[in-house]
Amino acid sequence: MSDYAATLAASRRLALLRVLAENEGAANESVLRTALGALGFRGRLATDESLAGDLDVLAKAGLLVIEDYLGRVRIATITKRGARYLARQVDPVEGVEYPAIGA
């Protein structure tokens, strides 16, 4: 992955956590895809596959959990650790942009 692609992915993952926090803690992939588009994440580096991969990275880091609904819809829910990450109360996670102070 190029430096640009890695930076974009890290920023996109932080944006996903923020969207979840603002959406009462949970959202399905369709809602997240729409939110990312509204935030300017579009094109070949913002595909359905990249969204799924981002959710997997965030889940492996313990920042969110993923539930499958009827095997067709994935729902992401931010964890307490994910909320603490947004508040800069846990150490940075590789591959996930660290929130700016006061942001």
VOSE-582868 format. One record per atom (N, C-alpha, C, O, CB): residue number from 1; residue in one letter; x, y, z. Coordinates in pm, 1 decimal. Each point is the difference from the previous one (the first is absolute). Glycine has a CB too. Example, Ala and Ser with C-alpha at 12.3 -4.5 7.8 and 13.67 -1.06 7.14 Angstrom:
2
   i aa       xx       yy       zz
   1  A   1319.0   -569.0    780.0
   1  A    -89.0    119.0      0.0
   1  A     90.0    120.0      0.0
   1  A    103.6     -1.9     66.5
   1  A   -292.8   -115.4     58.1
   2  S    154.2    222.3   -196.6
   2  S     82.0    119.0      6.0
   2  S    -77.0    109.0     73.0
   2  S     50.9    110.8     16.9
   2  S     67.5   -173.6   -231.4
END
This chain:
103
   i aa       xx       yy       zz
   1  M     85.1   -117.0      0.0
   1  M    -85.1    117.0      0.0
   1  M     90.1    123.9      0.0
   1  M     96.3      7.5     76.2
   1  M   -283.4   -131.9     46.6
   2  S    154.7    221.3   -209.0
   2  S     78.7    123.1     -5.5
   2  S    -19.7     81.9    126.9
   2  S    -94.0    -22.7     76.2
   2  S     75.2     24.2   -326.6
   3  D    108.7     93.8    272.0
   3  D    -13.6     88.2    116.6
   3  D   -132.9     73.9     -3.9
   3  D    -66.5     14.9    102.5
   3  D    315.8     11.9    -92.7
   4  Y   -288.2     20.1   -130.0
   4  Y   -126.5     72.3    -13.3
   4  Y   -117.8    -90.3     34.3
   4  Y    -90.1     40.3     73.6
   4  Y    192.3    105.5   -250.1
   5  A   -101.8   -266.7    123.7
   5  A   -109.7    -93.6     26.2
   5  A     -7.1    -35.0    148.2
   5  A   -109.1    -10.4     56.0
   5  A    133.3    -82.4   -287.8
   6  A     91.7     74.5    295.8
   6  A      2.5    -33.0    142.6
   6  A    -49.9    117.3     84.0
   6  A    -73.0    -19.5     97.2
   6  A    265.1   -137.2   -137.7
   7  T   -152.8    278.3      3.0
   7  T    -46.1    119.2     71.6
   7  T   -150.3     17.2    -16.2
   7  T    -70.0     31.9     96.2
   7  T    293.9     76.3   -130.2
   8  L   -273.2   -129.0    -86.6
   8  L   -143.7     10.9    -26.1
   8  L    -77.8   -105.5     78.8
   8  L   -104.9     29.7     57.1
   8  L    154.1     61.1   -286.7
   9  A      2.1   -213.0    232.6
   9  A    -67.2   -107.4     74.6
   9  A     -5.1     33.0    148.9
   9  A   -103.2    -20.4     63.9
   9  A    180.4   -147.5   -234.8
  10  A     31.8    218.3    226.6
  10  A      3.3     35.5    142.0
  10  A   -100.4    110.6     30.4
  10  A    -68.2     -3.9    102.4
  10  A    310.0    -62.7    -91.4
  11  S   -250.7    164.0    -98.7
  11  S    -95.7    110.2     17.4
  11  S   -143.8    -50.7    -10.9
  11  S    -87.5     41.2     76.2
  11  S    256.5    120.3   -170.2
  12  R   -191.7   -250.7     -1.2
  12  R   -133.9    -57.5    -19.7
  12  R    -43.3    -79.3    123.2
  12  R   -116.8      4.3     38.7
  12  R    157.8    -15.7   -287.2
  13  R     50.7    -59.6    308.8
  13  R    -33.1    -79.5    119.1
  13  R    -35.7     89.6    117.9
  13  R    -92.1    -30.7     75.7
  13  R    245.2   -150.5   -155.9
  14  L    -81.4    291.1     96.3
  14  L    -35.1     95.7    104.4
  14  L   -137.4     58.9    -28.2
  14  L    -80.9     16.1     91.4
  14  L    324.2     36.9    -53.1
  15  A   -269.9    -20.8   -164.3
  15  A   -131.6     54.2    -36.3
  15  A   -111.1    -99.4     33.0
  15  A   -106.8     40.3     46.1
  15  A    213.8     94.8   -228.7
  16  L    -83.5   -262.9    160.0
  16  L   -100.0   -101.8     32.9
  16  L    -30.9      1.2    150.3
  16  L   -116.3     -6.9     39.6
  16  L    196.4   -134.4   -233.4
  17  L     23.0    149.9    276.1
  17  L    -22.9      4.7    145.1
  17  L    -80.6    123.4     38.2
  17  L    -89.9     -7.3     83.8
  17  L    304.4   -117.0    -46.1
  18  R   -182.5    236.8    -98.9
  18  R    -74.0    123.5     30.6
  18  R   -145.6     -9.4    -43.4
  18  R    -89.4     45.2     71.5
  18  R    301.2     84.1    -96.0
  19  V   -235.8   -187.7    -92.1
  19  V   -138.5    -17.2    -46.9
  19  V    -77.1    -88.6     96.8
  19  V   -113.9     30.8     34.9
  19  V    188.0     -3.3   -274.5
  20  L    -13.4   -136.0    282.8
  20  L    -67.5    -88.4     95.4
  20  L    -31.2     73.2    129.7
  20  L   -110.2    -12.9     53.3
  20  L    227.5   -183.7   -154.0
  21  A    -22.9    272.4    151.4
  21  A    -21.5     73.0    124.7
  21  A   -114.1    100.5    -14.6
  21  A    -79.7     17.8     92.2
  21  A    322.4    -46.4    -34.9
  22  E   -250.3     93.8   -172.3
  22  E   -104.3    100.1    -22.3
  22  E   -135.5    -63.0    -31.3
  22  E   -103.2     66.5      9.3
  22  E    279.2     88.8    -91.0
  23  N   -175.8   -282.1     45.1
  23  N   -123.0    -70.8    -35.6
  23  N    -45.5    -90.4    115.0
  23  N    -46.6   -111.7    -22.3
  23  N    113.0    118.9   -221.2
  24  E    -52.5     41.8    364.3
  24  E    -39.3    -73.1    120.7
  24  E     71.1   -133.6     14.9
  24  E    -50.9    -91.6     64.7
  24  E   -168.5    202.4    -80.1
  25  G    338.3   -121.3    -45.4
  25  G     85.5   -114.8     24.8
  25  G     -3.0   -112.0   -100.9
  25  G     84.9    -88.9      6.3
  25  G   -115.3    146.3    221.0
  26  A    -64.6    -57.5   -321.5
  26  A     -7.9   -112.1    -93.0
  26  A    -56.3     43.1   -135.1
  26  A    -73.4     98.3    -10.1
  26  A     44.2   -252.7    204.1
  27  A     65.3     78.1   -297.7
  27  A    -53.1     23.3   -133.9
  27  A     30.3   -121.6    -86.2
  27  A     94.9    -73.9     26.0
  27  A    -65.2    324.8     -2.8
  28  N   -111.6   -270.6   -126.4
  28  N     28.3   -108.9    -92.9
  28  N     92.0     51.1   -111.4
  28  N     25.2    120.0    -10.9
  28  N   -249.2   -229.1     63.0
  29  E    273.1     17.2   -133.5
  29  E     95.6     36.2   -104.6
  29  E    -56.7    100.5    -99.5
  29  E     73.2     85.9    -49.1
  29  E     28.2   -310.1     75.1
  30  S   -227.2    215.0    -55.6
  30  S    -61.0     93.3    -94.4
  30  S      3.9    142.9     53.2
  30  S     33.6     93.1    -73.3
  30  S   -181.7   -277.0     -9.2
  31  V    114.2    200.8    208.2
  31  V      4.6    132.7     63.2
  31  V    144.1     50.3      2.7
  31  V     25.7    116.8    -29.2
  31  V   -228.6   -171.9    170.9
  32  L    296.2    -32.3   -107.0
  32  L    141.2     39.5      5.5
  32  L     52.8     38.5   -137.5
  32  L     75.2     96.7    -12.4
  32  L    -43.5   -248.5    207.8
  33  R    -69.9     77.9   -298.4
  33  R     41.5     30.7   -137.2
  33  R    -49.2    138.7    -40.7
  33  R     75.1     78.4    -58.0
  33  R    -79.4   -323.8      0.3
  34  T   -122.1    275.6     88.4
  34  T    -57.9    130.5    -32.0
  34  T     71.7    110.8     75.7
  34  T     30.4    105.0    -56.7
  34  T   -252.0   -213.7     13.9
  35  A    248.8     85.2    170.8
  35  A     68.5    100.3     81.8
  35  A    141.0     26.2    -52.4
  35  A     42.8    115.2     -6.7
  35  A   -178.0   -186.8    205.7
  36  L    207.5    -33.5   -236.2
  36  L    134.5     18.0    -53.0
  36  L     -2.9     81.2   -128.8
  36  L     85.2     86.4    -21.1
  36  L    -16.0   -303.3    125.5
  37  G   -166.7    189.6   -190.5
  37  G    -13.6     77.8   -123.7
  37  G    -24.7    146.6     29.4
  37  G     57.0     87.6    -65.1
  37  G   -145.8   -289.6    -50.1
  38  A      4.1    228.8    213.0
  38  A    -30.0    138.3     38.0
  38  A    123.3     69.9     58.2
  38  A     12.3    122.2     -7.8
  38  A   -250.8   -188.8     51.4
  39  L    329.0    -11.5     14.2
  39  L    122.1     56.0     58.3
  39  L    114.0     10.0   -101.6
  39  L    111.5     39.0     34.6
  39  L   -181.3   -133.6    185.2
  40  G     41.0     59.1   -345.2
  40  G     98.7     15.8   -105.6
  40  G     82.8   -122.7    -32.1
  40  G     92.6      8.8    -80.6
  40  G    -85.6    221.6    148.2
  41  F    -36.5   -343.6     -7.9
  41  F     72.2   -124.2    -30.2
  41  F    -69.7    -68.5   -116.9
  41  F   -102.0    -66.7     17.2
  41  F    177.9     40.2    225.0
  42  R    -19.4     44.1   -361.2
  42  R    -60.7    -53.8   -121.8
  42  R    108.6    -60.2    -88.1
  42  R    119.3     16.4     25.7
  42  R   -306.0    154.1    -14.6
  43  G    143.8   -239.6   -113.9
  43  G     94.0    -49.4   -100.2
  43  G     54.7   -137.4     30.4
  43  G    -52.3    -74.7     82.7
  43  G    110.4    306.9   -126.9
  44  R     49.8   -262.4    -26.3
  44  R     54.3   -136.5      5.3
  44  R     57.6    -38.1    135.8
  44  R     18.2   -118.5     27.8
  44  R     30.8    140.7   -267.7
  45  L    -20.4     75.2    323.9
  45  L     52.4    -30.8    133.1
  45  L   -109.6      1.7    106.8
  45  L     29.0     -6.1    119.5
  45  L    190.0    103.5   -189.3
  46  A   -344.1    -89.1     26.4
  46  A   -113.4     -0.3     94.2
  46  A   -109.3    -92.9    -54.3
  46  A   -113.0     42.6    -23.8
  46  A    166.0    196.2     99.7
  47  T    -18.4   -362.5    -94.3
  47  T    -90.9    -99.6    -56.1
  47  T    -70.5    -78.1    111.4
  47  T     32.3     14.7    117.9
  47  T    114.8    -33.2   -321.9
  48  D   -244.0    -64.6    164.4
  48  D    -66.0    -87.4     96.9
  48  D    101.5    -91.2     68.4
  48  D    -10.5    -28.1    119.4
  48  D   -200.0     35.4   -256.4
  49  E    308.3    -53.0     59.7
  49  E    102.6    -87.6     55.6
  49  E     86.9     73.7    101.8
  49  E     38.0    -56.2    102.8
  49  E    -37.8    -74.4   -316.5
  50  S     30.8    256.6    184.2
  50  S     81.6     75.3     95.5
  50  S    -78.2     27.7    128.0
  50  S     57.3     -2.1    109.0
  50  S     68.9    106.5   -299.5
  51  L   -256.6    -78.5    178.5
  51  L    -83.0     19.7    119.1
  51  L     -1.1   -126.4     85.1
  51  L     17.9      6.4    121.6
  51  L   -161.0    159.2   -246.5
  52  A    122.5   -279.4     61.5
  52  A     -0.8   -127.3     73.5
  52  A    135.0    -24.0     66.7
  52  A      6.1    -43.8    114.9
  52  A   -175.2    -49.7   -276.1
  53  G    277.1    122.4     89.0
  53  G    133.3    -16.3     56.6
  53  G     25.3     94.5    116.0
  53  G     60.1    -38.1    100.5
  53  G     18.8    -35.0   -322.9
  54  D   -125.5    197.5    207.9
  54  D     15.2     97.3    108.1
  54  D    -72.6    -46.7    125.6
  54  D     53.8      9.0    110.4
  54  D    -34.0    175.0   -279.5
  55  L   -140.5   -233.3    152.3
  55  L    -76.3    -48.0    115.7
  55  L     72.2   -116.1     66.9
  55  L      2.9     -9.6    122.7
  55  L   -217.0     82.8   -231.8
  56  D    272.0   -161.0     28.7
  56  D     74.6   -113.7     56.3
  56  D    122.7     47.3     78.5
  56  D     28.3    -51.6    108.1
  56  D   -107.5    -92.0   -299.0
  57  V    151.7    241.5    136.8
  57  V    117.5     54.7     69.4
  57  V    -41.8     60.5    133.5
  57  V     63.7    -24.4    102.5
  57  V     49.3     70.6   -323.6
  58  L   -220.2     32.9    219.6
  58  L    -47.7     64.4    122.1
  58  L    -48.7   -102.5    101.8
  58  L     20.7     16.7    120.1
  58  L    -84.0    184.1   -254.3
  59  A     -1.1   -306.3     86.5
  59  A    -46.6   -105.8     90.7
  59  A    118.0    -74.1     61.7
  59  A     -1.3    -29.0    119.6
  59  A   -208.0      4.0   -256.0
  60  K    311.0     -5.9     56.6
  60  K    117.8    -69.9     52.5
  60  K     73.3     83.9    104.2
  60  K     64.3    -53.9     90.1
  60  K    -42.1    -65.8   -308.3
  61  A    -32.5    252.1    205.2
  61  A     63.9     89.6     96.3
  61  A    -86.6     21.4    123.9
  61  A     41.0     68.0     94.1
  61  A     76.0     44.7   -283.6
  62  G   -237.2   -171.0    189.3
  62  G    -88.6     13.0    115.2
  62  G    -72.2    133.6      7.0
  62  G    -52.9     36.8    104.9
  62  G    202.8   -190.3     13.2
  63  L   -152.4    226.9   -230.4
  63  L    -63.2    131.4     -1.8
  63  L   -148.1     -6.5    -36.7
  63  L    -75.0     94.6     24.2
  63  L    295.5      2.1    -84.7
  64  L   -261.5   -208.3      2.5
  64  L   -141.4    -22.7    -28.6
  64  L    -26.3   -149.2     -6.3
  64  L     93.0    -80.3     -7.3
  64  L   -108.6    298.0   -118.7
  65  V   -110.7   -254.0    129.0
  65  V    -40.9   -139.2    -20.3
  65  V    -92.1     -3.4   -120.9
  65  V    -69.4     96.9    -30.5
  65  V     90.5   -152.8    279.1
  66  I    -20.0    -57.3   -315.9
  66  I    -82.6    -17.8   -119.1
  66  I    -97.6   -113.0     23.7
  66  I     37.9   -108.5     44.3
  66  I    146.4    193.3   -192.8
  67  E   -310.3    -58.5    118.6
  67  E   -103.4   -103.2      6.8
  67  E    -54.1    -22.2   -139.8
  67  E    -14.8     94.7    -77.4
  67  E    -45.5    -32.8    315.9
  68  D     30.7   -186.8   -270.9
  68  D    -65.1    -31.9   -126.8
  68  D   -147.8    -18.7     24.9
  68  D    -40.1    -75.3     88.8
  68  D    249.3    -32.7   -178.7
  69  Y   -290.2    176.4     11.4
  69  Y   -144.5    -13.8     10.8
  69  Y    -47.1    -83.1   -118.0
  69  Y      9.1     43.1   -115.0
  69  Y    -33.4    179.3    236.7
  70  L    -25.6   -341.1    -93.1
  70  L    -49.9    -92.3   -101.5
  70  L    103.5    -32.5   -106.9
  70  L    -35.3    -38.2   -111.6
  70  L   -190.8    128.1    153.5
  71  G    353.5    -74.8     -7.7
  71  G    106.3    -33.1    -94.0
  71  G     10.8     94.2   -118.2
  71  G     76.0    -26.4    -93.1
  71  G   -106.5   -204.7    161.4
  72  R    -44.4    340.8    -66.3
  72  R      1.3     91.4   -115.0
  72  R     41.9    142.0     35.7
  72  R     54.6     71.2    -84.2
  72  R   -232.6   -209.7    -14.8
  73  V    153.9    179.5    219.2
  73  V     28.2    137.1     40.1
  73  V     95.6     -2.5    118.7
  73  V    -23.6    -68.5     99.5
  73  V   -203.3    147.3   -182.8
  74  R    334.9     -2.9     70.8
  74  R     94.3     11.1    111.4
  74  R    -26.8    130.5     72.8
  74  R    -13.3    105.9    -61.4
  74  R    188.1   -243.3    -60.8
  75  I   -182.4    127.6    254.4
  75  I    -24.3    115.9     85.1
  75  I    122.5     20.3     88.0
  75  I     43.5    -91.9     69.4
  75  I   -295.5     53.3    -71.0
  76  A    306.9    158.9     -1.7
  76  A    116.3     33.6     80.6
  76  A    -44.6     79.5    121.3
  76  A    -82.6     90.7    -10.7
  76  A    230.9    -90.9   -192.9
  77  T    -93.0    -34.5    319.2
  77  T    -28.9     70.7    124.8
  77  T    131.7     38.0     65.5
  77  T     86.4    -85.1     21.1
  77  T   -305.1    -40.2      9.6
  78  I    233.9    252.2      1.1
  78  I    123.0     46.1     63.2
  78  I      7.6    -57.3    141.4
  78  I   -100.8     -9.7     70.1
  78  I     99.8    222.7   -208.9
  79  T    120.8   -250.3    178.9
  79  T     22.0    -53.0    134.8
  79  T     40.4    113.8     94.0
  79  T     24.3    112.6    -43.4
  79  T     44.4   -337.8    -51.9
  80  K    -62.0    193.3    224.7
  80  K     49.5     99.3     95.8
  80  K    142.8     39.7    -36.1
  80  K     37.7    116.7     11.2
  80  K   -186.6   -211.7    170.0
  81  R    226.7     -1.6   -223.9
  81  R    137.7     29.3    -43.3
  81  R     -1.0     94.1   -119.8
  81  R     82.9     90.7     -7.8
  81  R     -6.4   -315.5     92.1
  82  G   -169.0    204.6   -177.4
  82  G    -10.1     88.3   -115.7
  82  G    -36.3    141.4     40.3
  82  G     55.0     96.2    -53.7
  82  G   -120.9   -290.7    -84.3
  83  A    -25.8    207.9    231.5
  83  A    -37.5    133.1     50.0
  83  A    118.0     64.6     71.8
  83  A     22.7    120.3    -12.9
  83  A   -262.7   -194.3     36.4
  84  R    314.0     -4.8     51.0
  84  R    117.7     52.3     69.7
  84  R    108.9     39.5   -100.1
  84  R     74.2     95.4     23.1
  84  R   -128.4   -239.6    176.9
  85  Y     63.5     71.1   -310.6
  85  Y     95.7     34.6   -105.7
  85  Y    -32.0    138.4    -55.8
  85  Y     89.6     82.2    -18.7
  85  Y    -59.9   -326.6    -39.0
  86  L   -156.9    269.5     31.3
  86  L    -41.0    131.2    -51.4
  86  L     32.6    111.1     99.0
  86  L     26.3    113.3    -40.3
  86  L   -208.9   -223.9    -90.0
  87  A    181.1     79.3    258.1
  87  A     32.2     97.6    104.1
  87  A    150.5      3.5     31.3
  87  A     43.2     69.8     91.7
  87  A   -272.4   -105.1      4.1
  88  R    308.2    -40.5   -172.6
  88  R    145.3     -6.9     17.3
  88  R     38.7    -54.7    137.1
  88  R    100.8     41.4     57.4
  88  R    -77.9    151.1   -213.9
  89  Q   -102.3   -285.1    208.9
  89  Q     27.2    -57.8    130.9
  89  Q     67.1   -136.6     -8.9
  89  Q     27.4    -63.2    102.0
  89  Q   -222.5    188.3    -14.9
  90  V    221.2   -169.9   -209.1
  90  V     76.4   -123.3    -21.6
  90  V    109.4     31.9   -101.8
  90  V     -8.0     99.0    -72.7
  90  V   -194.4   -249.6    124.5
  91  D    303.3     66.2    -55.5
  91  D    112.9     20.7    -91.0
  91  D    -43.6    -10.2   -145.6
  91  D    -99.9    -64.9    -30.8
  91  D    254.3    -26.6    205.0
  92  P    -79.2    155.6   -264.0
  92  P    -30.7    -10.0   -142.9
  92  P      1.2   -145.6    -48.1
  92  P     72.7    -84.3     52.5
  92  P     26.5    312.5    -85.7
  93  V   -181.2   -254.3    -67.0
  93  V     -9.1   -132.4    -60.8
  93  V     55.3     10.6   -141.4
  93  V    -40.0     87.5    -76.8
  93  V   -163.2   -152.1    218.0
  94  E    294.7    -24.1   -174.6
  94  E     57.4      1.5   -134.4
  94  E   -110.3    -15.9   -104.5
  94  E    -84.8    -88.6     11.1
  94  E    300.9     -7.3     77.8
  95  G   -214.2    180.9   -188.6
  95  G    -96.7     -7.8   -108.5
  95  G   -127.7     78.7     24.4
  95  G    -89.9      0.4    -84.1
  95  G    183.0   -220.5     34.9
  96  V   -101.6    287.1    164.7
  96  V   -117.4     81.3     32.4
  96  V     51.6    138.7     41.2
  96  V     74.9     13.0     96.9
  96  V   -214.3   -218.5    -22.5
  97  E     98.5    308.1   -148.8
  97  E     44.6    134.2     33.5
  97  E    -36.4     32.8    144.7
  97  E   -108.9    -32.8     47.0
  97  E     83.5    103.2   -287.8
  98  Y    118.3     -5.2    310.1
  98  Y    -25.6     39.0    138.5
  98  Y    -71.3    134.3     -1.4
  98  Y     42.4     91.3    -70.9
  98  Y    161.6   -218.2    155.4
  99  P   -310.6    140.8     -8.4
  99  P    -74.8    127.0     -2.0
  99  P     86.5    118.5     42.9
  99  P     83.9    -10.9     89.3
  99  P   -292.7   -117.2    -41.0
 100  A    186.0    239.7   -113.7
 100  A     69.5    122.7     39.2
 100  A    -54.3     47.4    134.8
 100  A   -114.8    -27.3     34.9
 100  A    152.3     90.8   -278.4
 101  I     44.6      6.0    316.8
 101  I    -43.4     53.8    129.2
 101  I   -113.5     99.4    -23.9
 101  I     11.6     90.7    -82.4
 101  I    220.9   -121.7    182.0
 102  G   -340.3     12.8    -27.5
 102  G   -113.9     90.6     -9.8
 102  G    -90.2    -24.2   -118.8
 102  G    -95.8     74.3    -21.2
 102  G    234.2     88.1    135.0
 103  A   -109.0   -266.3   -192.5
 103  A    -84.5    -26.7   -118.3
 103  A   -107.7    -99.4     30.2
 103  A    -79.5    -33.5    -87.8
 103  A    270.5     82.3    -58.1
END
